[in-house]
Amino acid sequence: MIRKILVTNPLFALSVLALTSCGGGGSDSPKDNAVTICPRVINGQSCSPAGSPIVKIVITSPKGVQSLCSGTVISANKVLTAAHCFAFSNIASIDVESDTSSFSVNKFYIHPNLSQSGNALFNDVAIVQTKQSMNLPTLPILLSQTVSGGDKIGITGFGIDENGDLGSLKGGTMIVKDVTINHVSSQFDGKDSNTCNGDSGGPATFTIGDAVAIIGLTSTGIKTDCSTGDVTLFTNLQSQTVLDFITSIEPDIGTL
């Protein structure tokens, strides 16, 4: 199930849903801790969007139908997000929204080898370019080490929470279940948080010391209601084909 929320009617043939933090209390990770790019965040809890590198991406059709994805600022005018957010035609406008400002997008780039097999999307990565500098903090991509099963990652996005509310920045943590060259996967156990409708393209993050970097992008899940047992797939940003695409659009992206 593609996790991209549609605010009103579906816009294309794929089943589209997007991701947020759901769930309540957290549990201790057996490995590294993670942060969710929000001050004072508690698993699955609201956090302030002020000065955050995590932004809303609002896509509007010619008929005024809007859809919502999440994204991460990676340079002065570029935001990293999921390709499936744009996998339909007739886009009238795209806007990037922070806590206080809205920025018009003049270009967007989709990985040329985006594909789907079963519940999984491959190369599910895109970059949107704003007309003006956003003057927002950026996040680097994690390249110095890999994550593995048992590691804790942070998740952040603007999607639907456990109360059905949409559009507020929330964060939480998940435990990595498996890592392949294409995906980082996590299964919601009902204790930590989960992603759900509205967070597609939002970051999965990993912490090394005091530094935070992006390891994945929210892509798909297997349950429409994001309930216990749901498995989320994050696009693995350490995939060479994904990394090559990103650096071809933004050569000066930060890395950790």
C-alpha positions as CSV (number, residue, x, y, z in Angstrom):
1,M,0.0,0.0,0.0
2,I,1.6,3.2,-1.1
3,R,1.5,5.7,1.8
4,K,0.5,9.0,0.3
5,I,-2.5,10.7,1.6
6,L,-5.0,12.4,-0.7
7,V,-6.8,15.2,1.0
8,T,-9.8,14.7,-1.2
9,N,-10.3,12.3,-4.2
10,P,-7.7,9.8,-5.5
11,L,-5.7,11.1,-8.4
12,F,-4.2,8.0,-9.9
13,A,-4.6,4.3,-10.2
14,L,-2.2,3.2,-7.5
15,S,-3.7,2.9,-4.0
16,V,-2.2,6.0,-2.4
17,L,-1.8,6.6,1.3
18,A,1.0,8.5,3.2
19,L,2.7,8.3,6.5
20,T,2.8,9.8,10.0
21,S,3.7,9.0,13.5
22,C,1.1,6.9,15.2
23,G,1.1,5.1,18.5
24,G,2.0,6.0,22.0
25,G,4.7,4.9,24.5
26,G,8.2,4.0,23.5
27,S,10.6,1.2,24.3
28,D,14.3,1.1,24.8
29,S,16.4,0.3,21.7
30,P,18.9,-2.5,22.0
31,K,21.3,-0.4,19.9
32,D,21.7,3.3,19.0
33,N,19.2,5.9,20.0
34,A,17.5,8.1,17.4
35,V,16.0,11.6,17.3
36,T,13.1,12.8,15.3
37,I,14.3,16.3,14.3
38,C,11.8,17.9,16.7
39,P,12.6,19.6,20.0
40,R,11.4,17.6,23.1
41,V,9.8,15.0,20.9
42,I,8.3,11.9,22.6
43,N,7.5,8.8,20.6
44,G,4.4,9.6,18.5
45,Q,4.0,13.0,20.1
46,S,3.6,16.5,18.6
47,C,6.6,18.7,18.1
48,S,7.3,22.2,17.0
49,P,7.8,22.9,13.3
50,A,9.7,26.1,14.0
51,G,13.1,26.0,12.3
52,S,12.6,22.4,11.3
53,P,14.1,20.8,8.2
54,I,11.0,18.7,7.8
55,V,8.4,20.4,5.6
56,K,5.0,19.8,4.0
57,I,4.7,19.3,0.3
58,V,1.2,20.3,-1.0
59,I,0.4,19.1,-4.5
60,T,-2.6,20.7,-6.3
61,S,-4.4,19.4,-9.4
62,P,-6.0,21.7,-12.0
63,K,-9.4,20.9,-10.3
64,G,-8.1,22.0,-7.0
65,V,-7.7,18.5,-5.5
66,Q,-4.8,18.6,-3.0
67,S,-2.5,15.8,-1.7
68,L,0.0,16.0,1.1
69,C,3.5,14.5,1.4
70,S,6.4,15.2,3.8
71,G,9.9,16.1,2.9
72,T,13.4,17.1,4.2
73,V,15.3,20.2,3.2
74,I,18.7,19.2,1.8
75,S,19.9,22.6,0.4
76,A,18.8,26.2,0.2
77,N,16.1,25.4,-2.5
78,K,15.7,21.6,-2.6
79,V,13.6,19.2,-0.7
80,L,14.0,15.4,-0.7
81,T,10.8,13.4,-0.8
82,A,9.1,10.3,-2.3
83,A,8.7,9.9,-6.1
84,H,5.2,8.4,-5.8
85,C,3.9,11.7,-4.5
86,F,4.1,12.9,-8.1
87,A,3.1,9.7,-10.0
88,F,0.2,11.2,-11.7
89,S,-0.3,13.8,-14.4
90,N,-1.9,17.3,-14.5
91,I,-0.2,18.8,-11.6
92,A,-1.2,22.5,-11.4
93,S,1.1,23.5,-8.6
94,I,3.5,22.3,-5.9
95,D,4.2,24.2,-2.7
96,V,6.6,23.6,0.1
97,E,5.3,24.8,3.5
98,S,7.3,25.5,6.7
99,D,5.8,26.7,9.9
100,T,5.7,30.3,8.8
101,S,6.2,30.4,5.0
102,S,5.1,28.9,1.7
103,F,7.5,28.4,-1.2
104,S,6.4,27.7,-4.8
105,V,8.1,24.9,-6.6
106,N,9.4,25.5,-10.1
107,K,10.8,22.1,-10.9
108,F,10.6,18.6,-9.6
109,Y,12.7,15.5,-10.4
110,I,11.6,11.9,-10.2
111,H,14.0,9.0,-10.2
112,P,13.8,7.6,-13.8
113,N,13.7,4.0,-12.6
114,L,10.7,4.3,-10.1
115,S,8.9,0.9,-10.2
116,Q,6.6,-1.2,-8.2
117,S,6.6,-4.9,-7.3
118,G,3.9,-6.1,-5.0
119,N,3.7,-3.9,-2.0
120,A,7.2,-2.4,-2.6
121,L,8.3,0.6,-4.6
122,F,11.8,0.8,-5.9
123,N,13.8,4.0,-6.3
124,D,11.0,5.9,-4.6
125,V,12.8,9.2,-4.4
126,A,12.2,12.7,-5.8
127,I,13.5,16.2,-5.3
128,V,11.5,19.4,-5.5
129,Q,13.1,22.7,-6.2
130,T,11.7,26.0,-4.9
131,K,11.9,29.3,-6.7
132,Q,13.4,31.0,-3.7
133,S,15.8,30.1,-0.9
134,M,13.9,28.7,2.0
135,N,16.4,29.8,4.7
136,L,15.8,26.6,6.6
137,P,18.2,24.1,8.2
138,T,19.2,21.0,6.2
139,L,19.9,17.4,7.0
140,P,22.7,15.3,5.6
141,I,22.4,11.7,4.3
142,L,24.0,8.9,6.3
143,L,26.9,7.3,4.4
144,S,29.5,6.7,7.1
145,Q,27.8,3.5,8.4
146,T,24.9,1.3,7.8
147,V,21.9,0.4,9.9
148,S,20.8,-3.1,10.7
149,G,18.1,-5.1,12.4
150,G,17.6,-4.0,16.0
151,D,18.7,-0.4,15.4
152,K,16.3,2.4,16.4
153,I,15.4,5.1,13.8
154,G,13.5,8.3,14.1
155,I,10.4,9.0,12.0
156,T,8.9,12.4,11.3
157,G,6.0,13.7,9.2
158,F,2.8,15.7,8.9
159,G,0.4,12.8,8.3
160,I,-2.6,11.4,10.1
161,D,-2.1,10.5,13.8
162,E,-3.9,8.0,15.9
163,N,-6.7,10.5,16.4
164,G,-7.2,11.1,12.7
165,D,-5.7,14.6,12.8
166,L,-3.7,15.7,9.7
167,G,-1.1,18.3,9.1
168,S,0.7,18.7,12.4
169,L,4.4,17.8,12.7
170,K,4.8,14.6,14.8
171,G,7.7,12.3,15.5
172,G,8.5,9.0,17.0
173,T,10.8,6.0,16.7
174,M,10.7,2.5,15.2
175,I,13.0,-0.5,15.4
176,V,14.6,-1.7,12.2
177,K,13.4,-5.1,11.2
178,D,15.5,-5.7,8.0
179,V,17.8,-3.8,5.6
180,T,18.3,-4.5,1.9
181,I,20.0,-2.6,-0.8
182,N,16.6,-1.0,-1.7
183,H,14.8,-0.7,1.6
184,V,15.0,-0.3,5.3
185,S,11.9,-2.0,6.9
186,S,10.3,-1.7,10.3
187,Q,7.3,-3.5,11.8
188,F,4.9,-1.6,14.1
189,D,4.6,-3.6,17.4
190,G,2.0,-1.3,19.0
191,K,4.6,0.0,21.5
192,D,6.8,2.4,19.5
193,S,5.4,4.8,16.8
194,N,4.4,4.1,13.2
195,T,4.1,5.9,10.0
196,C,0.6,6.4,8.4
197,N,-1.4,8.4,5.9
198,G,0.3,11.7,5.1
199,D,4.1,11.1,5.7
200,S,5.2,9.8,2.4
201,G,8.7,11.2,1.7
202,G,9.3,12.0,5.3
203,P,12.7,11.0,6.7
204,A,13.8,8.0,8.7
205,T,16.8,9.3,10.7
206,F,19.7,7.9,12.6
207,T,21.9,9.4,15.2
208,I,25.6,9.2,15.6
209,G,26.7,11.1,18.7
210,D,25.1,14.5,18.5
211,A,24.7,14.3,14.7
212,V,21.5,13.3,12.9
213,A,21.3,12.1,9.3
214,I,18.7,10.6,6.9
215,I,18.9,6.9,6.2
216,G,15.5,6.4,4.5
217,L,12.4,8.0,3.1
218,T,8.9,6.8,4.0
219,S,7.5,4.8,1.0
220,T,5.0,2.0,1.6
221,G,3.2,0.0,4.2
222,I,1.0,-3.1,4.2
223,K,-1.9,-2.0,6.4
224,T,-4.3,0.9,5.4
225,D,-5.0,1.7,9.0
226,C,-1.3,1.6,10.1
227,S,-2.3,-0.7,13.0
228,T,-0.2,-3.2,14.9
229,G,1.7,-5.6,12.6
230,D,2.0,-3.0,9.8
231,V,5.3,-3.1,8.0
232,T,6.7,0.1,6.7
233,L,9.3,0.2,3.9
234,F,11.7,3.2,3.7
235,T,13.6,3.9,0.5
236,N,17.3,3.1,1.4
237,L,19.2,6.3,0.6
238,Q,22.5,4.3,0.6
239,S,21.3,2.5,-2.5
240,Q,23.8,3.6,-5.2
241,T,21.2,4.3,-7.8
242,V,19.2,6.4,-5.3
243,L,22.4,8.3,-4.2
244,D,23.5,8.9,-7.8
245,F,20.1,10.4,-8.6
246,I,20.2,12.7,-5.6
247,T,23.7,13.9,-6.3
248,S,23.0,14.5,-10.0
249,I,20.3,17.0,-8.9
250,E,22.1,18.4,-5.8
251,P,25.9,17.7,-6.0
252,D,26.6,19.6,-2.8
253,I,24.3,17.6,-0.5
254,G,25.6,17.1,3.0
255,T,26.6,13.7,4.2
256,L,27.5,12.1,7.5
